[in-house]
Amino acid sequence: MRRVVVTGLGALTPLGNNLHEYWEGLKSGKSGSVMITHFNTEKFKTKFACELKGYDPSNFFERKEANKLDYYSQYAHVAAEQALVDSGLDLEKVDKDRVGVIWASGIGGLETFYKAIKDYVEGDGTPRFSPFFIPKMISDIAAGSISIKYGFRGPNFATVSACASSTNAIIDAVNYIRWGKASMFVTGGSEAAINEPGIGGFNALQALSTNNAEFESASRPFDKTRDGFVMGEGAGCLILEDLEHAKARGAKIYAEVIGVGMTADAYHLTAPHPEGLGARNVMNLAINDACLKIEDIDYINVHGTATPLGDTSELKAILNVFGEHAYKLNISSTKSMTGHLLGAAGAIEAIASIMSVIEDIVPPTINFKVPDPDIDQNLNLTLNKAQKRTVNYAISNTFGFGGHNASVVVKKADI
């Protein structure tokens, strides 16, 4: 099979609006959590989230263009353009029939849907829906509109698997390149769910933290006092490329994606398997696909949402898979800083894993204060401060409602 490398990265995150700002924020242990500005939270249980800072559509789009794109699609375009520029791709020379776009969103155009239905319900019953309502809302439109903008005519579709969505997008792109179906992909995910139905819906599920008094440190994976995840928004994009194609055009190579895995818990709509069965299986599949031994893995960027059940089940899975080697790993949850970007989480966390491999730095799990007796404190959870270590191989885990599990293994570029 063809080898798959990463040749471009783009990030629009609560820690910064480009790759450099994002990575520097992760290394410094910066919290992206702020009081919500997108809407009036007076009657909501949760009043904070990891919003983007200083995002203005007019900096990236003409007014008419912005009006045709939901925020999740806008974020996708911004991250994709960053990654394509970063890749050094010459759009005049590339075979666009061999470039595809696979883009993910767990929810899609929630803001567009909410506003359209609200306007209809509050109106006189006449259906005055915008002709852009459906195209703005649907989850595949980011992939479609990116391909239209750049003329990429390769495989083009969206993946939707809740919080595992963008990891599934990456995995699909990897496999299509391996099979020779395309030479390059623009892939990743975006989400824009910091709005009334997003916050209200996850509050109803009791999934969100309600620690308004300590909002900056409310995302606290592995801490005994954790009470749910903090919503995030933004996008992450990777340019994945056939190694030979990348070498032929003289592209810089960040890292290589060498292993992928996908499983299902087959257990519960929203809760993880309590013993981490699906998580255990997916990491084993990804490591086997990479043709590695468990001892080769140096770092795991865990799903780590700061939910009471999720954190413990994932760590049980890690102990099951790695045994004594689990105590030699670095483990961290970057959601402690970015919040949970839902369908975009896998993309920005894959980027964090890639940067860790490049710079031999493991970003921290911040906001940890109170040890949980149900969590093995001998594990290196990279608490509160980044750690320097050699990272040759890293795993990025993402899990989603519905029992979806996805993992990717990245390695240092040695080409």
MOPEJO-V101222 format. One line per field, one symbol per residue. ss: DSSP state (2 for helix, 1 for strand, 0 for the rest). psi: psi as a letter, one per 20 degrees, with the letter a starting at -180 (. if undefined). A space follows every 10 residues. Layout:
ss: ???
psi: ???
This chain:
ss: 0001111111 1110010022 2222222200 0001100000 0000000111 0000002220 0022222000 2222222222 2222222000 0000022211 1111000002 2222222222 2200000000 0022222000 2222222222 0000011110 0222222222 2222222200 0001111111 1000022222 2222000100 0222222000 0010000010 1101111111 1122222200 0000111111 1111000000 0000002222 2222222220 0002220011 1000000222 2222222222 2222222201 1100222201 0222222222 2222222220 1100100000 1000000000 0010001100 0011111111 0001111111 11000
psi: qqqprpiqqq poriiqjrgg gghhgghilp pjprppihro jgjqhpjrrn qqpkpohiih qqghghiipr hhhghggghg gghgghijpo iihqoiijpr ooqqphhbmg gggghghghg hibjipnlqq iigghhhqii hggghghggi kpjaporqpo lcijghhhgg gggghhghij irhqqoqbrq qmjmrghggh ghghikhqqk mhhlhhjhnm qiqhjqkrrp prrbqqppoq qpghgghhjk qqogrpoiqq qprqhlgqgh qrphjkghgg hhgggggghi lrqhihphpo orgmikqggg ghhghggghg gichhhiiqp pqoiihgiao jdiighghhh gggghghgil poqrorjpgo qpiipoiiqn jlpipqppqp nhpqppppqq pikpppqqpq rqpk.
